[in-house]
Amino acid sequence: MRRLSMEPIGIFILAMVCQLYSCAQNVSDSVEQMSYASVAGEEYLEGDKIETNLNNKVYFDFDKSALDASDKSLLEQYLPFIRKAKIIRLEGHCDERGTREYNLALGERRALEVRDFLIVKGISGKKIRVVSFGEEKPLKRASNEQAWSENRRVEISLY
């Protein structure tokens, strides 16, 4: 029985790795300098982001996902900007208390609550992207009530 030598395959793999490495080293500086924002699997240039002078965060009470009157008032102020946006990204966040799975679900419920309010106000659900980060992206890393209250939020980004 004839045995196949692995040498040609090894040389081929080594040549391919070298080729890929050299391609990676020749990336254009203009591409490296661009800043992208990912919106639920879609990428937009950060320059496409619509800036407002409004607070882009809706805050929630501990273990709650319901909007209060001040949250609804803030979202009402956002409506003219939201109507002009092609994509609305809603990021749900939680404080560190609770399991990872629970916080991912709670962050999603919070973002969906904001989405549902916007849909009731006439915004197309097709424009809205919801993502939950749970406790993974805190604004404050401390373990106290001040930090927790700032971490329980939905962030709004318009593109």
N, C-alpha and C positions, 0 to 999 in steps of 0.2 A: 504494500500500500504506500502510495506516495504522500509525503507530508508537505503541506504548503508552508512556505516561509512567511513569517510575519514581518520580516524586514521591509518589503516594499510598502505594506500597509502603514507601518510605523513612520516611514519616510514621508509618505503622502500626508498623513495626519499632521506631522510636524510642519510640512510645507504649507498646509492650509492654515494652521495656527499662526505661523509667521505672516502669511498674507493678510489675515484678519487683523493682526496686531498693527501692521503697517498702515492699513486702511484707517484704523481707529486713531492713529497718530496724526493723520492728515485732515482732521476735521476743520472746517472753515471757522475762523474766529468769529465771523458774523453770526453763525449758528450758535456758537457757545455763548454769545452775549445776549441772545434773545431770551426773554423770560416768558414761560408758558404757564398757564393755569389749566389744570385738568378739571373738566366739568363732567362728571359721571361718564368717563370713557372718551369724552370729546376734548380736544385741546384748543384753547384760544390763546392768542397773544395777550399778555397782561395789559397791553395798550388798548385792547378791545373792551376792557372793563369799564363800565359806566360808573363814574364817581358821583356821589351825592354828598350833601352836607349833613345828612341824617346819620344817626347812630345805626350801624348795620347789625346790631345784636338785639335779639328779643330774649329777655331773661325769664326764668321759671323758678317757682318755689320748689323746695325739696320734694322729690318723688312725684312731681306733678307735670302734666303736659297741657293743661288748659291755659288758654290765653285770658288775661285779665283786661280791664278797660284801657289801661295805659298801653298795653301791647297792641291792642286793636287800633288805638289812636296813632301809634307809630306806623303801623302797617298802612293805615289810611293815607298818611303823608307820603308813603313810598309809592302809592298807586300810579301817579303820573310817570315816574321813572320806570316802574315795572311794565307799564303799557308800551313803552318805547323799546324795552329790552327784547332781544331775541331768545335769550336763555336766562332763567332765574335759577340760581343754585342755592339750596337751603341745606345747611350743615347742622345736624343735631349733635349736641354735646352734653355731657353730664359731669358731675363731680366724681371723685374717686370712690365714693361709698357705693357698695353694691357689687355684684359679680360683673365680670366683663360682659357676659351674655345679656344680663339684665340691663346694663347701661347702654349697650348697643340698641336694644329694643326700645328703651326709654328715649334715647336720642332720636330714633326714627319716629316715634310717636310725636315728639315735640315738633320735628320738621314737618310731619304730615298734618299736624294741627295748623301750622302756618300756611301750608299749601292749601288746605281745605278752606281757610278763611279767604285766601286770594282767589280761589275758584268761585266762591260765593260772590265775590266782588267783580266777577266778570273776566278774570284772567284765565287764559287757556291753560289747561293742565298739561298740554303738550310742550309748553315752554318751560315747565318746572322740573328741575332735577333735584331729587332728595337723596342725601347721603347721611349716614350716622357714623360718627367717630367714637361714640360712647365717651369713655374717660381718657381716650388715647391722645387728645390734643388739648390739654388744659391751658388756659390763659395764665393761671397762677399755680405754682407747684406746691404751695404751702397746704397744710392740713388744718385749716381753721374755717370758721363760718364765712369770713370775708372772701377768702379764695374760693370756697365751694360755691358761694352765691354768684361769683363772676364766671365760674366754669359751667353752670347750668344755663345753657343758652342755645339759640339757633342763630347762626350767622347767615346773612343775606349777601349774595354776590350777584351782580347784574352784568350781563355781557350782551 
